[in-house]
Amino acid sequence: PRVDFTCFDNINSNYFSVFVWFSPDEILNATDNVFEDSVIVSKYNTGNDLEFAIGYSDGVLCGYASDNLGNVIKISDSEDAVVNATSTSFPLSALLTYDSDDNKLRLYSDHEHHMWGHIGIPRVGNLRAVSDSFEKVNTNQDITVGYSSGSGIGFTGFITELGFSDYA
């Protein structure tokens, strides 16, 4: 199997935003769903705690972060606006943020057919999920796109745009 992934240096993540615009590289169907479980971008490498991740679980877009007690906080696309991998259009944009002012993880998502009529321009305008307040763990590890050595799970698709932001 082909394994292609990219690593980026650590960012200060007391406050952070991670944006990704992506598409699958296979046709999705009931027997070969590349989004059943996947990690698109993460700060979770072998021997370290999960800091944050964007991926799919059971075909639903999710955001993850760990709290300072070692618990994994998972937020999923809301039930009334589920962006299920087999029923959405691609490319899909996703934004995961953490703000230490209110200590909440937020997941935003949109696909280009719902982007105010501007086909081909990535925008993230729909808040999909918000966590309860928690104090996020901070680690000093690289950000990996396309594969997480901490979970052993990757992503089969195309990353069109990627962005990171931290509070300065």
N, C-alpha and C positions, 0 to 999 in steps of 0.2 A: 504494500500500500504506500501511496505517496503521502508524505508528511511535510507540509509547508506551513511555517508559522514565523512570526516576527516578534522580536523582543524590543521593548523600549525601556529606558532607564526609569528608575523610581521617581515618583512625584510625591510631594508633600500632600497628604490626603486627609488632613483635618476637615477641609472643605474640598470637594472635587466634583468634576463633571467628566463623564466619559461618553462620547458620541460615536456611533458607528452606523454606517449606511451599508446594507448588505443584501445579497441575493443567494439563493441556493444554486449549486452547480449541477443538480440532478432534478429530474421531474419527481415531484412528491406524489406518493401514492400510499395506500394502506399497508403495503408489505415492505416498502423501502423508504421510510420516512427519516430523512437525514436530520430532522429537528426533534425526533422523539426525545433524545437527551443530547445536548450539545453545549459547548462553551465557546462563545464567540470572542470575547475579550475578558481577561482576568488579571488580577494581581494575586495569584495563588500558585506557588511553585513548590516542588518537592521539598519536604522538611520545614515548611513554613505554614503559618495559619492563613486561611482564606482571608483576604482583606476585602475584595469586592470582585464581582463577576457579572456579566450579562450572558444569558444563554437561553436554552429551551429546556423545559421539563414537561414530559408528557404532551408535547406539541404546543405548549403555551409559553410565550415570552416571559422571562423572569429576570429579576435583579437580585443579587445576593450581597451580603456583607456580614462580617462577624463582629459581635460585640466584645467588649473588654473582658467578659466572663467566659468566652469561648463558644458561645451560642451562635449558630448561623441564622441570620435574619433573611427570610426569603419573601419577596413581594412578587406577585404575579399579576398579569393583566387582569383587569376587573371582569367579573362574570358577565356584566351587561355589554362589555365591549371587547370580548376576547379576540385577540389577534392570533388565531390558530393557524399554524403553518400550512395546513392543507386548504384553508379557505381564504387566505389573504392574497393580495397581489404584491409583487416585488418590483423594485427594491423596497426594502423596509428600513426606516430610520429608527434608532433607539437611543435614548439618552438616560443615563443613570446618574443621579446626583446625591450628594450627602452634604448637608449644611449643619455645621456644629452650633449654629445659633439656636436651632430647634431640635437638633439631633435626630433628623428624620431622613430616611432613604426614599427617593422618589424615582419612579420609572415613567418615562414619556415615550410615546411611539406614534408613528404615522407611516402610511405608505403613499406612494406618489399619486394614486387616484383620488385621495382625499386631501390633497395639499393645495387647496384653494385654486385648483385648476392649472397650476404651474407644473406641468409634466417635466420630469428630469431635474428638478431642483429639490435637494433634500431639506425638509423642514420637520421640526418636531413640535407639534402643538397640542397633543392630547395627553393629559396626565392620566396614566393608566392605573397607578397604585402608589400608595404612601404607607410607610411603616409607622409603627408606634415609635416614640422617642427611645433612643438607646445610645450608648457611648461606643462608637466604632473603634475597633483595634487599629493601630497603625503599625505597619511593617516597613522594612527597608528592602523591598524586593522589586524586581523588574516587572513590568506589565507585559503580558504575552497575548498576542492576537492569533487566533486560529487553533490554539491548543493550550491545555492547562496540565502541566506536569503534576500538580497537586492532586487533581482528580483523575488524570489519565484520559480525559475526554477532550475531543477536539470539535472541529467544525468543518464541514465540507461545503464551501461556498466561496463567493467573491466578496471581498471587502472593497467597496468603492471609495468610501471616505471614512476617516478616523480622526478623532480629535480628543485631546485631554486638556483639562484646565484645573488649576488649583488656585487657592486664594493666596495672594501675595500681600 
